[in-house]
Amino acid sequence: MKAPEEPLQAEITDIADETYDTKTFTVSYSDAKAQKKFSFVPGQFMMVSIFGYGEIPISISSSPYKTESMRFTVVNVGNVTNAMHRLRKGDKIGLRGPYGNGFPLQKFRKKNIVFVTGGCGLAPLRSAIYAVQAKQSEFGKKFILFGCRTPANILFPDDQKKWAEEGFAVLSTVDRCDANWKGNTGVVTCLFDKAELPVENTVVLVCGPASMMKFSLIELRKKGFKNTQLYASLERVMQCGMGFCAHCNIGNKYTCVHGPVFSAKDLGEMPVEEE
Ligand SMILES: Cc1cc2nc3c(=O)[nH]c(=O)nc-3n(C[C@H](O)[C@H](O)[C@H](O)COP(=O)(O)OP(=O)(O)OC[C@H]3O[C@@H](n4cnc5c(N)ncnc54)[C@H](O)[C@@H]3O)c2cc1C
């Protein structure tokens, strides 16, 4: 187990509005040497301190091949995220990490790869999608299935367009549509048939709200996927990020250290929790 770390100071260099409740912050360490040394695995997260408010886990949503800065895509849900949304370009934050295991993308080489995302779940998966995009010839067929509540919650529309242009099959759906919506309506699992997912030699990476992940895994198993083909990135309330505090444990596993990415095989061996 690593010793506890102190947060390093970092500066916000850009802020982009993604939706009415979601912003992406571009951040670099104030110490250029620390930024130069920085690297991460897609799916890993940082502990982000907003001074005077608290510290929260946030996934890195930028490319693992562009580490001159890092991006965090943050939904405003409560005390700390609300304070973060009030920050401006040039403001300072604290960073510890990167923590967690990330997606084992090396293991997925030569396989078809399917990203199933719900709402802000596309943020943690975006770094993995960028990694696959950068090395497309190493993978088979590529699918991105994105579901969100309404058209106003659609995340990264420019990226989604680019991924489609570059050979990913990108399908999206909304739970509730408005008069202008011409796309699919329904939860993300309704895209599984439409996408005609190949089961053989395929891995599926799922990230989103707990119920979306639960029903996605159930439906994927019905389609013939085995637990060893399915991976989910979990969000648990956590404090230390390093396996000390036990806030994020499920049975004998710590989400912060053994996860946040688990195969469905691992999940099947963990105790079932009440939602
Ligand atoms: C590994 C990991 C990666 C994450 N990545 C992202 C990300 O990329 N973008 C993003 O917007 N959010 C992400 N989250 C969730 C984010 O950490 C919480 O939204 C944040 O901690 C809420 O803090 P708050 O003070 O604003 O809200 P609070 O006022 O503490 O709570 C508001 C609501 O959020 C819930 N909540 C609080 N802490 C967490 C938590 N750690 N995880 C899940 N729910 C929580 C509370 O139960 C409550 O319902 C991630 C969480 C984990 C564990």
The ligand as an ORCA input file, in Angstrom:
! r2SCAN-3c Opt
* xyz 0 1
  C     -14.051      6.599     -9.252
  C     -15.046      7.718     -9.409
  C     -15.010      8.504    -10.543
  C     -15.922      9.552    -10.703
  N     -15.862     10.311    -11.829
  C     -16.712     11.338    -11.990
  C     -16.645     12.151    -13.156
  O     -15.815     11.955    -14.060
  N     -17.520     13.179    -13.253
  C     -18.479     13.430    -12.282
  O     -19.251     14.376    -12.446
  N     -18.560     12.669    -11.180
  C     -17.715     11.643    -11.006
  N     -17.785     10.881     -9.867
  C     -18.822     11.195     -8.856
  C     -18.350     12.378     -8.006
  O     -17.235     11.966     -7.234
  C     -19.513     12.819     -7.086
  O     -20.544     13.356     -7.875
  C     -19.022     13.856     -6.085
  O     -18.191     13.230     -5.136
  C     -20.203     14.514     -5.409
  O     -19.684     15.449     -4.466
  P     -20.528     16.730     -4.022
  O     -19.922     17.271     -2.770
  O     -20.725     17.692     -5.138
  O     -21.965     16.114     -3.728
  P     -22.571     15.732     -2.282
  O     -23.188     16.992     -1.752
  O     -21.598     14.994     -1.438
  O     -23.658     14.681     -2.738
  C     -24.575     14.875     -3.811
  C     -25.033     13.510     -4.302
  O     -23.918     12.795     -4.891
  C     -23.724     11.536     -4.215
  N     -22.263     11.315     -4.062
  C     -21.424     11.928     -3.208
  N     -20.160     11.490     -3.353
  C     -20.209     10.560     -4.343
  C     -19.233      9.736     -4.977
  N     -17.946      9.728     -4.619
  N     -19.641      8.923     -5.958
  C     -20.919      8.889     -6.330
  N     -21.879      9.638     -5.789
  C     -21.541     10.453     -4.808
  C     -24.389     11.683     -2.869
  O     -24.826     10.436     -2.377
  C     -25.569     12.591     -3.197
  O     -26.636     11.873     -3.746
  C     -16.899      9.815     -9.683
  C     -16.934      9.025     -8.540
  C     -16.021      7.985     -8.395
  C     -16.074      7.138     -7.176
*
